[in-house]
Amino acid sequence: QVQLVESGGGLVQAGGSLRLSCAASGRAFSSYSMGWFRQAPGKEREFVAAIRWLSSLSYSTSYTNSVKGRFTISRDNAKSTMYLQMNSLKPEDTAVYYCAAGRATQAEAVMTSYDYWGQGTQVTVSS
């Protein structure tokens, strides 16, 4: 069982930055693929970024097109924490951001690839 807690959300002006954190409890964090999803009001939850487990201490990152070059996903296995550094934020990035963990090693953009979810953290970008 893995429990995930997001933090770091808030209100920021367009062009600003935020760093989200996802703290995980439970065992074997390093062997999980991790992802960030977001859900804007009235919209479906969508994939943002993932850091996918490939082999021991080897990972692959991926991003949805709209955040490439602006967002960076990373993880610190010693702290059992994943991060999402968000720069050059835009009003369309406003959403509740969720972190997720799973054992799948592919299809990282698909919600069903993940077994555990956090409660979400609100990110609001003002214009």
C-alpha positions, 0 to 999 in steps of 0.5 A, a space after each residue: 500500500 502506498 499513500 501519496 500527499 501532494 503539496 506546493 500548490 497555490 496562486 501565482 501570476 502568469 509567468 511565475 513558477 511553482 514546485 509541487 511535491 508528492 511525498 510517498 509512504 510505503 515500501 519500494 518507492 524507487 521501483 514505482 513509476 510516478 506521474 502527475 495529472 491535472 483536472 481543470 473545472 469542467 474538464 476530464 483529468 489529463 496527463 501532465 508528466 511521468 517518470 517511469 521506472 525502467 530498471 534499477 535506478 533507471 527512469 524515463 521521463 515524458 510530458 504532455 506537449 503543452 508543458 514541454 520545456 516549461 515543466 520538469 519532473 524529478 524524484 528523490 528516492 532517498 526522500 520518497 518524494 517526486 517533484 514537478 517544477 513548473 515554470 512560465 506558468 499560464 492561466 490554462 495551467 490552472 487545475 487541481 494537480 494529482 500525483 499517482 504511483 503504479 507498477 506499470 512500466 509503459 502507458 504512463 499517460 494512461 490513468 489506469 496504469 496507476 494504482 495509487 493517487 493523492 488527494 490533489 493540490 490546487 494550482 491557480 494561475 492569474 492573468 
